[in-house]
Amino acid sequence: MFKGLRTVIYPAPDLKKAKEWYSVALGEQPYFDEEFYVGFDIGGYELGLQPERTPGTAGSIVYWGVIDIQETWNKLIELGATADEEIMHVGGNVYVATVVDPFGNLFGIIQNPNFEAKE
């Protein structure tokens, strides 16, 4: 069901400054650059910047790649997780969602058939 780690999201209230800083720090320009999200492809993994989240206690969000996000969402909820961010279409064939596991951890899932980890 799970395909491995795909994406880590860092909160970025000032998205423009964060994009500039990470571009320099990573030595890469973003492959996806919108006002709601900036994504970098770093060795086949995605480092994302999202302005809606607050740094600090909110922390980073790790997204685990899945084949069928609805099926995985249903299973996680059945297992006692609670909804954080419902399944969202974020462009192309890409869908993301987050739940809070029964222990209070934020757990992200992503269905992104266009972004496969490199060997």
N, C-alpha and C positions, 0 to 999 in steps of 0.2 A: 504494500500500500504506500509506504513512504519511499522517496527516491533520494533522500539525503539532504544535507544543508544546502540552501540556495542563496538566501538573502539575509543580511543584517541591516536593520534600519536604525539610524541615529537621529534623535530629535534635533531639529534645526530651526528654532524660532526665527532667526535671521537667515533665511535660505540663501540669499545672495552671498553674504559673507562666508557662510559655511561651504557653499559650492566653490568659491575662490580658494579658501583654505585647503579643502580636500583635494582640489585640482593640483595645487602645488605639492601638498604632502604626499599624494599618491603618484604624482608624475603622469597623471592621466586626465583627459577631459571626459565629462560625462557622456554616456551613450544615450541617455534619456534626460531631457532637461525641460521641465514644465514648472509652472508656478506652484503646483501642488506636490511635486516630487522630483528629485534629481537622483539618477542612478549611475553608478560607475561599474564597469566590468573589470574586476580585479582577479586575474588568473582563473577566470571561469566562475567566479563567485560575485555576487552583487553586494555592493555597499551602497545603501540608499540613504537619502536625507529627506526628512519629512517635517514640514513646518507645523503641523497640527499637534504634535506631541511636545511635551515639556521635558527638558533635560533634568537629570537628577533622579528623583525617585521613580520616574516613569521608565528610565533606562532605555536600553536598546531593545529592539524586537528582532528575534531570530525567526525566520520563516523556513519551514521544512517543506521541500518540494513534494507534491502529491500528484497522482494521476487524475483523480476525480475529487474535486474540492467539496462537492455537495455530499458525496458518500462519506468522505473523511470527517466533514463537519458533523454530520448526523451521528457518526460513531463516537466522536469526542463528547458530544452533548449527552448521548446515551450513557457514556462512561462517567458522567458526573461533572464535566466541564460546564462552565457558564459562558454565555456570549459576551464578548468584549466589543469587537467590531464585526458585524454580520458580513457575509460574503459580499464582496464588492468587485465589480468589473472595473478594471483600471486601464483598459485600452487593449486593443488587439484581442488575443485569446487568453489574456492574463486575468486571473481572479485571485484575490487575497482575502484573508479573514484572520481574526485572532479570537482566542478563547482564554479564559482563566481556568487553569487546571484546578483540581480539588484542593491543592496545596497553596494556592494563591499566586502561582507563576503565570506570566503571560506567555502564551504558546501560539506562534504564528504558523499558518499554512498558506502555501502558494501553488497555484496551478499555472504553470508557465511553460507551454510546450516549445516555445522559441528560445529558451534559455537553458541549455544543458551544461553541466559542469565539464570543463576540459580535462583531458587525461594528463 
